[in-house]
Amino acid sequence: MQKLPRGWELIEEWEGSFVFENAKLKFTVNIDYSELLKVPYIIEFLHTEGFIKLVNFDDGIFKVTAINESEATEKAVLMMTFINKNIIWLLSTQSKQD
């Protein structure tokens, strides 16, 4: 598995599915596997609680798909990196406005 970005850890794994969490930022990134789907991996992030509900998207969830576990893991790590960068930017803009 790829090295995870700062603050992220694998908290659950079962039957080809994975849940990663950044507990400090209150985000999860999930890789859900279903052999019944043509593209069997769905990767999504979810903000679990707190005041940061959006990360430059119209809602709190964003999903992508992948053909295999390697591609799914790569996309999940990119998603984690995206979250980290955007949250740091968002927090810096909010502290400047106060």
C-alpha positions as CSV (number, residue, x, y, z in Angstrom):
1,M,0.0,0.0,0.0
2,Q,1.1,3.6,-0.7
3,K,2.4,5.8,2.1
4,L,-0.5,7.8,3.5
5,P,-0.4,11.6,3.8
6,R,0.3,13.2,7.1
7,G,-2.5,12.7,9.7
8,W,-4.2,9.8,7.9
9,E,-4.4,6.2,9.1
10,L,-6.1,3.0,8.0
11,I,-8.7,2.2,10.6
12,E,-10.7,-0.6,9.0
13,E,-10.2,-3.2,6.2
14,W,-12.6,-6.0,5.2
15,E,-13.3,-7.9,2.0
16,G,-11.4,-5.5,-0.3
17,S,-12.9,-2.4,1.3
18,F,-10.9,0.2,3.4
19,V,-11.6,3.1,5.7
20,F,-9.0,5.8,6.3
21,E,-9.4,8.5,8.8
22,N,-7.8,11.9,9.6
23,A,-9.2,12.1,13.2
24,K,-7.9,15.7,13.7
25,L,-9.7,17.0,10.6
26,K,-12.7,14.8,11.1
27,F,-12.6,13.3,7.6
28,T,-12.8,9.8,6.3
29,V,-11.8,8.4,2.9
30,N,-13.5,5.1,2.0
31,I,-12.7,2.6,-0.6
32,D,-15.8,0.4,-1.1
33,Y,-15.4,-2.8,-3.2
34,S,-18.3,-4.6,-4.9
35,E,-17.5,-7.4,-7.3
36,L,-21.0,-7.0,-8.8
37,L,-20.2,-3.6,-10.3
38,K,-18.5,-3.1,-13.7
39,V,-16.1,-0.7,-12.1
40,P,-15.8,-2.5,-8.7
41,Y,-14.2,0.2,-6.5
42,I,-15.8,3.4,-5.3
43,I,-13.7,6.0,-3.5
44,E,-15.3,8.7,-1.5
45,F,-14.6,11.2,1.3
46,L,-16.9,12.3,4.0
47,H,-16.5,15.1,6.6
48,T,-17.8,13.4,9.8
49,E,-18.3,16.4,12.1
50,G,-17.4,20.0,12.8
51,F,-17.7,23.3,11.1
52,I,-15.8,22.5,7.9
53,K,-18.6,20.9,5.9
54,L,-17.3,21.7,2.4
55,V,-13.9,21.3,0.6
56,N,-14.5,23.3,-2.6
57,F,-17.5,21.1,-3.5
58,D,-21.3,21.6,-3.4
59,D,-21.9,19.0,-0.8
60,G,-19.9,17.0,1.8
61,I,-19.3,13.9,-0.2
62,F,-17.2,13.4,-3.4
63,K,-16.9,10.1,-5.2
64,V,-14.6,8.6,-7.9
65,T,-14.3,5.0,-9.2
66,A,-11.4,2.6,-10.0
67,I,-10.9,-0.7,-11.8
68,N,-8.5,-2.3,-9.4
69,E,-7.2,-2.0,-5.8
70,S,-4.0,-0.4,-6.8
71,E,-5.8,2.4,-8.8
72,A,-8.3,2.8,-5.9
73,T,-5.6,3.2,-3.4
74,E,-3.8,5.8,-5.6
75,K,-7.0,7.8,-5.9
76,A,-7.7,7.6,-2.2
77,V,-4.2,8.9,-1.4
78,L,-4.8,11.8,-3.9
79,M,-8.1,12.5,-2.2
80,M,-6.4,12.6,1.2
81,T,-3.8,14.9,-0.1
82,F,-6.4,17.2,-1.7
83,I,-8.3,17.3,1.6
84,N,-5.2,18.2,3.6
85,K,-4.2,21.0,1.3
86,N,-7.7,22.5,1.0
87,I,-8.4,22.4,4.7
88,I,-5.0,24.1,5.5
89,W,-6.0,26.8,3.0
90,L,-9.5,27.1,4.3
91,L,-8.3,27.4,7.9
92,S,-5.7,30.0,7.0
93,T,-8.4,32.2,5.2
94,Q,-10.8,31.9,8.1
95,S,-8.2,32.9,10.7
96,K,-7.3,36.0,8.6
97,Q,-10.9,37.1,8.5
98,D,-11.3,37.0,12.3
